Amino acid sequence: MGDRTVRDVTRDLLRRLGMTTVFGNPGTTEVPFLADWPDDFGYVLGLQESAVVAMADGYAQARRAPALVNLHSAGGVGHGLGSLFTAYRNGTPLVVTAGQQTRTLLLDEPFLGATDAPQFPKPYVKFSCEPVSAADVPAAIARAHQLAVTPPQGPVFVSIPADDWDRPATEVPDRPVTPGPAPDPAALAGLAEALGGAERPAFVVGPAVDHEGVVPEMVALAERAKAAVWASPLSPRCSFPEDHPRFAGFLQPERKLLAAELAAYDLVAVFGAAAFTYHVYRGPAADELPELFLLHDDPDVLARARRGTGLLGTMAHSVRGLGELVRPSERPEPAALQRPPRPRAGTPMSASYVLAEINAVLPAAAVVVEEAPSHRNDLHEHFPIRSRDGGFFAAASGALGYGIGAAVGVAMADPQRPVLALLGDGSSMYGFQAVWTAVREQAPVTFVILDNSRYAAVAVLSGGEQKLPGVELGGTDFAGLARSLGCPATTVREPGELAAELAALPGRPSGPRLLHVHVDPAPTPLY
């Protein structure tokens, strides 16, 4: 038996790490990695790198395990950077590799060469390198994986010259995953004591609670403490079932509004979220926030907070540890959230009506992937997410193009669980190529495009300026576009047409389908 190559050693490493599904769009610098592709590896082909990274993001988040992405040199990485930015904000463990030109050509600035490749994806990766020698490639990937899965999780990047794969390499020893930190016991006990003495406590839950799979424990803690539970501003996950009587609503990403929403409480504990994420500034808040306790696994998040007591630890440790310390409270139950009445049918249909109708028939086990920024308030009011385990995904970054690709990845992660993608017409066009992959993989995902013919969120946040350029869309035949990629699709304009299409929603789809739903273009407030 001859020397084992970098390719041999790396593939064995990937097998041991459970990363035998590769998301990619190949180029010439990736051919040596893909040569003699093994039968036990899967390759998920995407038609554009931004969609590739988004699909891998959804796949990794739904599995709560890292995914492997293979991009093409500088151009491919550049195309994928928008989705890589989102993966970083999502805290998604992605191991991103990219082909590089051969080492013998690098000094000549070759065609398809990446100049200073490790710098390109920074600062939106936890780790980035181009190994100094071919033999170091497997060890670099092992180190990258270790950092990707160590809390706070996130994407990592390794640039690999094309001629490295056939060079000799030595085996890489297995390394155990580094466990996340637990909060200081005295600090956790201090929070439990403060919570016991509070009269009107509130919890704010962020994406890390669902990311770490401790929503049931969060529910039990809120019930025991009789605390009102708010979702953190612009949260990309559902970390508390929104039909639960303790659920109080969604904090707004603006200081004055958020301060007013929390003014009724004398203690606020923030779990797995920044305190706080803001999108617009309308001047300083008039009121100070209540006493704050901030629990997070990222010291940078805790350092950015302007006030409050920080507890460094993962949500698995923090929520479970606090649950063991908090005794059942005798304080009165907080008031339950009052939802608006169900919207009425009309033509054109309102987005709130469409969402309420979908919610009424959606299977309990379904996963929702959302990227319809103009309709987030409608979603909050008329589409409560009830899941306690990975039932909702959105983009923490706000960068468009995540939802349509992520929905495909989520569906591939568990084909037995139907996936519903709620998308805006504008955001859909940032990654529509993912529909082709959905057809190729027969991913069980239903795409619903809410078409209001404009970038409505931009128009609304502009303050209603009538001459604002660049916001009017319209005229795209999304159903025809989907059918051209092999995806069954229907255009919906009337309530009766919507009802007919939704009759099939409770059944598990055998593959993808798309509904192009025209909704009222009249603007609705965001915050």
N, C-alpha and C positions, 0 to 999 in steps of 0.2 A: 504494500500500500504506500503510495507516494505522499508527499507533503500535502497536508490539508490546506486549502486555500481560504482566503478571507471570506469568500462566498460560502464555503462549507461551514466554517466556524460560526459565521453570523446566522446562517439559517438554523443551525442547531440551537443557538442562543435564543432566537425568536420563538422557536418551538417551546423551549422551556419557559419563556416569558408569556406564552399564550397569545402571541401576536402573529398568527399565521394568516390573518385576513389583511390584505394591503389595499389601501385606497390610493389610486394614482391616475396620472395621465402621462404616458411615457414619451420620452424623447431619446435621441441618440446616446446621450450620456448616461441613460438608465439601462441601456441594452445589456451591459455586462451583469448588472444585478438581476435582471429578469431572465437571463439565458438559462436554458434547461430547467424551466420552472417546475418545482416539485408538485406532485399530485396532491399532497396534503396541505398546500397553500391555496388560498383564494385570492383573486385579484378583482377588485371592484373598479371598473373603468368609469371615469367621469370625463365629460367632454370639455371641461374648463376647470382650471385649478382652484378657483374660488369655490366652485360647487364641490370639488373633491374634498377640500378641507372641511367644508360645512357638513358633508355627509359623514366624514370620519368623526367630527365633533359630536353629532347626534348619536352615532353608534357607540362612542366611548361613554358618553353621559348615560345613555340608557342601560349599558352593561355595567356601569361603575367600574370600568377597567380601561387601561390605556389602549389606544388604537395606533396603528402604524400608517403613515402617509409617505408616499414617494413622489416627489415633485421633480420638475425638469430645470436644472441649472438656475440661472438668475431670472430668466423670463418667467418660468413656471412659478418660482417662489414669489416673484413680484405679483403675478396674477392672484396668488393665494393669500397675499398679505392681509387683505381686508378681513377674510374669514379667520386668519391666524390671530389678528387683533381681537376678534370676538371670542375665539377659543381661550385667549389669555384672560379676558374679562370674565368668561364663564368659569374659569378654573378647571378647564378640561385637560386631562392627561393625554397629550398627543406626542408621539415620537415622530418628528418630521425629518425625513432624509431627502437630500437633493443630489442629483448627479452633478459632477464637476468635470471639466475637461481633464485630459490626462496630465499627470504631473510634468511630463517632459515638455509640454506646450505652455504651461502656466506663465512662464516669464515673457512669453511673446504676445500676451493679451489675445488669446485665440478666439476664433468664432465660437459662440456658445459658452465661452468661459465666464465664470462669475468672479468679479474683482472683489477681493476682501469678503468672501462669501459669509463668514460668521457674523459680520457686522450688519448684513442686510436686514434680517428679521428683528434685530434689537430695536427697542427694549421689550418687545412683546413675546419674549421667550424667557424661560427660567435659566436656560443653558444653551450655548451655541459654540460650535467648534468645527474645524476642519482638521482631522488628525495629522500630526506631523509626519507620520509614515503609514504605509499600507497596513503593517502588522498591528497598528493601534486602532484600526477601525472597529473590531468587535468590542474592545474595551471601552471605546468612546460611546458606542451604542448602549452598552450596559450601564455606563455612568449616566447617560442621558435618561434612560428609563428610570433609574433609581431616583433621579431628581424630579422627573415628571410625576411620579406617584407619591413622593414625599410631601406631606401637607406644608404649606398650601400648594395644592396640585396645579399643574399648568403645562403648556406645550414646551417642547425642547427641539433643538435643531442640530443636525449633523450633515455637513457637506462632505461628499465622498468622491474623490477623483475616479474617473471611469476605469483606469488601468489598475486600481487597487484590488479589484475583486479576484483577479487570478494570481495574486501574489501569495506567498506562504504566510500562515498565521498560526498562532498557538491558541489553545483552548482558553476560554474565559471562565473563571470560577463563578458559581452561583452566589448571589448576594441576597440576603433576606431583605424584605421591604422594611424600611425604617418606619416604626409606628409613630403616629402623631402625638403631640404633647397633651398631657392632662393639665388642667388648671391647678394652680396652687391650692391645696386643701384648705388653708386658712382663709384665702380669698373667697373660695366657694362657700365656705361656712359663713363668711361675712355677708355674702349676698343672700343666703338662705335666712339669716337673722333679720336683715333689712326687709326682705320680702314678708317675713312673718309679722313685722311691725307696721307694714304699710296699710293704709286704709283703702286706697284705690290703685292697685298695681296694674301695669300693662306690660305685655310682652310684644316685642317687634321681632318677627321671624324673617330671616333671609334665606338665600338659596342653599347655604351650606347645610341647613337642617335636612332638607330633602336629599341633597347630594350624598350625605352620609347615611341616609336611610333610617333616621330616627324620628320621623314624623309621629308614629304612634306614641313614642315616649314623650314627645312635645305635647301632644294632646292630653296625655295623662297628667303631665305637670301642670298644664293650664287649668285642667279640671280640679286638681288638688288645691292649687293656689287661688282659684276663682279669679283669675286674671283675664282681662280683655286682651285679645290677640290681634295685632295689626300686621299686615304684610309690609315689608320694607319697600321704599320707593323703587319702582321699576324693577321689581324682583323677577328674575328669569325662571324661577322654579316655584311650585306650590308647596310650601312648607307647613301648611295647616289647612285642613279641609274647609272650604269656604261656605259650606252649609252647616257648619258646627255652631251651636249657640254662643260659643265664646268668641267667634270670629267677629271683629269690629270693623274691618274694612281695609282700605289701601291708603297708606300714607302718600301724600303728594310730594313730588320732587322740587319743592319750593319752600324756602325757610319760613315765611309767614304762615302759609297754609299748614305746614307740618307742625309748627309751634302751636297753632290753634287747635289742631287735632289732638295733641298730647297734653294740652293745658289742664284737662280734667283729672289727670293722674298725679299721684305724689311719688311714684317710683316707676321707672321704665327700664326693663332689661332687654337688651338687644342681642339676639342670637344669630350668629353667622351672617351678619350684614354690616356694611359700613354705617357709621352714624354721622352724617347720612349722605345719600347720593342725591344731588340736586341737578336739575336740568336748566332752570331759568332763575334769574335773579331779579327780584322786585323790591330790593332794599332790605335792610336788616329786620329781623323779626322783632316785633314789639314786646314779646314775652320771652322770658327765660324758659329753657326746658326744665322738666322735673329732674330729680336725682336720677342719674344714669349709671347703669352697669353694662359694659360692653364685653361680650364673649365672642372670640374669633380665634382662628388658627394662624392668622397672618399678623405679625408684629407691625408691619407697615400700616395696615388698616387701623390698628389700635393707636398708632402714633399720629395718624392724621386726624383723629377725633379731637375736637376742640375742648371737650370737657368729658367728665365721666370717669369711672373706675374700670380699667381694662383687666380682663382675665384671659390669658393666652392659653388656648387649648382647642382641640377639635370638638365638634358638636357631639360626636359619639360619647366622648368623655364628659363634656360639660353638661349636656342635657340629662344623661343618665345619673351622673354624680349629684347634680342638684335635685333630681327627683328622689334620690335616697335621703336627702336632708330636709326637704320641705314636707311639713305636716299638713293634713287637710285643714283648710281655713274655715272659720265660722263667719267670715265677712259676707255681706249680701252678694248675690250674683250680679255681675255687670249686665247692663242692658244689651239685648240682642240687636243685631243689625237689622234695620228695616229696609227691605228691598222695594223698588218701585213696581207698579203693576206691570203685568205682561203687555208688551206692545201690541198694537192692533195692526191688522193687515192693511196694506195700501199699495198704490202704484204711483210712482216707483216705491219699492220696498225700502224701509229704513234698515240700516245695518243692525240696529237693536232687535227688530222683528226677526230678521234672518237668524241671528245668533240665538235668540230665545227658541225659535222653532227647531234648530239643530240640537240645542241642549236638551230639549224635551224627548228626543229619540236616541240620543247618543248612548251606546252601550256603556255600562258601568266600568268595564275593563279597558275602555279606549284610552289612548294617550293623545293629548292635544299639543300640537306644536304651533306656536303663534308668531306671526310677523305681520300685523295689521295695525301700525302705530296710530292711524287716524281713529281707530275703533276700540282702543284699549279701555276707555270708560264704559262703552257699551258692553264689552266683554266682562268687565268687573260687575256690572249691574245685572246682566241678564244671562250670564254664562258661568255660574259658580263652578269652580274646579273642586271636585269632591275627593280626589285621589289622596291616599296616604303613602303612595310608593311610586315615585317617578312618573306621575301622570300629566306633567305639564313642563314644556320647555320653550324658552324664548331667548333672545339674544341680550346678554347683559351689556353689550357694548353700544347698542343702538345702531350699529352699522348694518345697512340693508344687505340682503342676500343670504342670510343665515337660514331662514325658516324652511324654504322649499327644499334645500339640500339636507338640512338636519332631519326633516321628516322622513326622508328616504333612509338615512342612517338609523334612525330610531326604529323604523319598521323592520329593517334588516336584523337589528339586534334581537328582536323577539317576534318572529313572523306569526305567532299565535295571538298576538295582541294587536287589534286594529289601531291604526293611527289616523288622526284627523289633522290636516294642516290648514289653519285659518290664516289666509294671506291677503295682503293688499295687492292691488294691481301694480302699483309702483315697485314694491319690494319683490314681487314675483319675477320681474324682468331682470333682476340682478343675478339670478341663478337658475333660469328656466331649463338649462341643459340637464339639471338633475332629473327631470321627468324622463329623459331617455334612459338614464340608469335605473330608475324605478321600474320601467318596462322590462329592461334587460334582466333585472334581478327578481321581477314579479313581486315587488315589495307591496304589502297590503296597506296602502296609504290612499286616503281620499283627500285630494287637494280641493279646497274651496277658496276661490278667488273672489273677494269682495271688491267689485269694480265701481269706484266712484269717479273715475276718469280724471283723477288729479292727485298730486302730492298734497293731500288735504292737511296733513300735519304741519307742513311748511307754511301753507296759506294761513292756517289758524294762528300759529305762533307768530306770524308777522304782524298781528294786530288788525287784520282785515284790510290791508292795503290792496286796493283794487287793481293797481297797475304792476303788481309784483310779477316779474317774468319767471318762466321756467317751472310753473306749477301745473299747467294744463296738460293733460294726457288724453286718453280716449282713443277709440278706434281700433284697439288691438283685439283680434279675434282669438282669445285664449283657448277656446274649445278647438278651433281649427288648428292652432299651433300645437296643442297637445296631441290631436289626432295625427298630425304629420310626424310625430315622434312615436306613434304606435299606442298612445294612451287613449282609452275610451273617454269621451268628454261630451258634456251637454251645456248649452247656454240656457240660463234661467232669468226670466224677467218678471214673471207674475207669481203671486202667492200659490196659485194652483199648480204651476209648474214646479215650484219649490217643494210642495207637499208630495208630489209624485216622485221626485228624485229622492227625498228623504225617507220614503217608505223602504228603500233598500239599505239604508244606513245601518240598522241594527245587525244585519248579517255580516259575518266576517268576509271582507273582500278577498277574492283569489289573487288579485293584483291591483295595480293602481287604477284610479279613475279621477276625473277632474270635473268640477262644477264651476262654470263661469257665471257668477251671480251679479247681476247689475243692481246696485243700490243707489239710494238717493244721494246726489252729490252735495246736498246742502251741508255746510260745515257744522260741526258740533264741538263744544268746548273740550279742551284737553285738561288743563289745570290752570 
